[in-house]
Amino acid sequence: MRLAALLLVAVAGSAFAQRILPPSGQLGELEAYSPMRSVKIDGEVYRTAPGLRIYNATGALLTPQQIVQMPKDAKIWYQIERSTGFAWRIWFLGDEEYANLKQRDEQPSFVVATEPQLRTQE
């Protein structure tokens, strides 16, 4: 009985598990990675922060050796430190996750207000 309940909880939890990425990130393609030195994203070279964290598409933290083995031009979500300009967090994206983020970025994040219409009494 306990085993069935645990399996049910595990299946239900994984069905709703979705990775939450910080809204202050950006979409890009990781073109090159030099451990402990720099990354090249969308043609721009960034120094890497001392505490750089890079995650795979399932959310696991990657080692520098694993990152070097990732495919070139991989789709990523990344953050740049405002104070230093260093790359400090990178998430590799799956195809579906990338498509959803790309669609979200293409939609305007603001509403255009129109001039209110005055009604005249007739």
Secondary structure, 3 states (H helix, E strand, C coil): CHHHHHHHHHHHHHHHCCCCCCCCCEEEEEEEEECCCEEEECCEEEEEEEEEEEECCCCCECCHHHHHCCCCCEEEEEEECCCCCCEEEEEECCHHHHHHHHHHHHCCCCCCCCCCCCCCCC
